Amino acid sequence: MTCGIAPATEVSDFDSINLYTLTNQNNMVVKITNYGATITSIIVPDRNGDMADVALGYDNVEGYINAANRPYFGSVVGRYGNRIARGKFTLDGTEYTLATNDGENHLHGGQMGFDKVVWEAERVDNGVKMTYRARDGEEGYPGNLTLSVTYTLTNENAIVMHYEATTDKPTVVNVTNHTYFNLAGEGEPTINDHILRIDASKFTPVDAGLIPTGELRDVAGTPFDFREPKLIGRDLQSNDSQLQHGLGYDHNWVLDREKAGLELAATLHEAKSGRVLDVLTTEPAIQFYGGNFLDGNLIGKSGKAYQHRSGLCLETQHSPDSPNRPEWPSTTLRPGEKYETTTVYRFGVK
Ligand code: BGC
């Protein structure tokens, strides 16, 4: 990975951008840069043992820094991953105004979210720990926040992502990883032929700005029912106003959790390669974003254009706009408390 071109945005510590490579006994390779704590490659075997990179991204750091249309390939997004309506929320009686970067709404932390900053990095056993210290007032959020994400790679072909954060003032936190997967290999044309299961009986319908309306709607009888494995493309042409708002799937599913702790949330399968991805999480919800804003203009790391819906994200998180939904699981973090959450991307074949 090279660096050195002046950034489109200010980056404080440009010289300390590095690329960290994790490997395991099965020759699986994961590459992560401390620019945005971004996963840049995930190289895993198919059912014949042939390796492919299943994560979309660029082959140099300038791609990430200057990314047109900001796809957030592979990065950690926050301080609040996903949307906050009109960039406003009230906490303990004070209204905060955040940077708005998605029409009138706030998305993925604002103009200089956690995907656009350089994180400190230290090697740990089988992994790397990245830390970012967000200032009080950054992008409008209250509180100096110290956030770390530790990535480890296991011999079971699992990437474990463990997030921890503390603050010195009450704030909101909701971070997630924004990797785009194509289990046939990055650069392959579509994820509509992937089979997805999401362990959720309800999802959060949205308005035209992709802000939840507040309803928790049953997936039964809708294109949003992924409780049994289903081809992603199967119901995409349905006449459904939610699919129109999202331009396809770009919604949040509330997981059917049995208990607190790490549970299987979703499974993705690509039949030709046989590759399978299990997503496990401690989070209450997951955003399935079907790559609707990819339009063929971004050229990926192997020189192929990333076509419409050629990658998908499975973003474990609290639901969008939770700071304005007191009835939903809280995203508030107070001084003395510890934010702690884990998500696992576990790869296999069948
Ligand atoms: C959101 C999409 C957004 C995309 C940006 C996803 O997490 O759900 O609405 O366009 O991120 O890449």
Boltz pocket constraint, residues with backbone or C-beta under 6 A from the ligand:
constraints:
  - pocket:
      binder: B
      contacts: [[A, 69], [A, 70], [A, 71], [A, 72], [A, 82], [A, 210], [A, 250], [A, 251], [A, 287], [A, 289], [A, 293], [A, 313], [A, 315]]
      max_distance: 6.0
